[in-house]
Amino acid sequence: MATTERDYYLILGVERNATDAEIKRAYRKLAQQWHPDVNADATAHDRFTEINEAYQVLSDPERRGRYDMFGQAGLGGAGAGTGFEGFGGFSDIFDAFFGGSAGATSARRGRPQPGADLRYDLRITFEEAVKGTEKEIEFSVLQRCETCHGSGARPGTEAVVCPQCSGRGEVRSVRQTMLGQMVNVSACPRCRGEGKILESACETCRGDGRTERRRTLQVSIPAGIDEGHQIRLSNEGEVGPRGGPAGSLYLAVHVQPHPSLKREGTELFYEAAISIAQAALGTRITVPTVDGDEEVEIKPGTQPDTEIRLRGKGVPHLRRSGARGDLHVLVDVVVPTKLSRKGRELLAAYAEEAGESIGSGGGLREKFGLG
């Protein structure tokens, strides 16, 4: 049955004649965009893995040459060292086209199936995101069966070598083509690629080697984390069946908004509303920060949209130890929409003293209805 190969050049978005430097630039850009720790998209993990696989092949001159000539078949069916199971080595190319072998071929031994990755939605406060925190989480997870210690076999027994694949975990079928022998490699249907089978299954886990349990875990949340970020905890996911390695646990972080502070990266913003008199004469106001309230001076003659920067009062840089953003106080001068009679008289007197013209026609007192 024909299979569709992924085009590594298309994955990285480069031409087939791209230079090493162009391939590296494309990889870095895509890796930063799709890294699961910073991208909350559900497909980010698979996309990041695909990008890494493409780069590992195209950044290696020898592997790239084989890929350009034979496609993924020249790599034994997978990118080199990407962690994907179910593929043979380069010696299979010689088997396929020349009916021989490029030296001693090593049979692919059955490997335990890895466990699934897990996702945990963690909700924290705005202050916890800025300062960092420790959290204890609890979740259900498949862990090694305590009865059989993960083997899946009834105590006192053990798994035996699969008679169909002789422990290799794979079966091969050979057919003749015009180019020679074509070898097809697939997982053994009896042991499902593990190379061993159970003659007597554990009664507790029914041969799976795992049971579901509740687990608590203490996790550290770094200072500066933001909404949508993910934290990957390797080997904290589900264990694989019958002794397979554990997957990863992904913490999807959700941050509760602050009632008055807005965040943009490492910068914080606060809108401070003051009156016309405060702007003209100057005053001191209290500004909330993540470290507590702080008094800020408003100088006489402050204009609307003035920005006062409190350096080092923002959010710590996630990957730059000791560095921290700023808090920007944005001054908004509020014009009153309703005035008392006394207030009108005072404003009218000020305008008259300053020689300001208000409206059209009539004196100031007539304008404000002061008689």
Secondary structure as UniProt FT lines:
FT   HELIX           8..12
FT   TURN            16..17
FT   HELIX           20..34
FT   TURN            36..38
FT   TURN            42..43
FT   HELIX           44..58
FT   HELIX           61..70
FT   HELIX           71..75
FT   TURN            76..77
FT   TURN            80..81
FT   HELIX           91..98
FT   STRAND          118..124
FT   HELIX           126..131
FT   STRAND          133..144
FT   TURN            146..150
FT   TURN            155..156
FT   STRAND          160..161
FT   TURN            163..167
FT   STRAND          170..177
FT   TURN            178..179
FT   STRAND          180..187
FT   TURN            189..193
FT   STRAND          196..197
FT   TURN            203..207
FT   STRAND          210..221
FT   TURN            223..224
FT   TURN            227..228
FT   STRAND          230..233
FT   TURN            234..235
FT   HELIX           241..243
FT   STRAND          249..255
FT   STRAND          262..264
FT   TURN            265..266
FT   STRAND          267..275
FT   HELIX           276..281
FT   STRAND          283..287
FT   TURN            290..291
FT   STRAND          294..298
FT   TURN            300..301
FT   TURN            304..305
FT   STRAND          307..310
FT   TURN            311..312
FT   TURN            321..322
FT   STRAND          327..334
FT   HELIX           341..354
FT   HELIX           364..367
FT   TURN            368..369
//
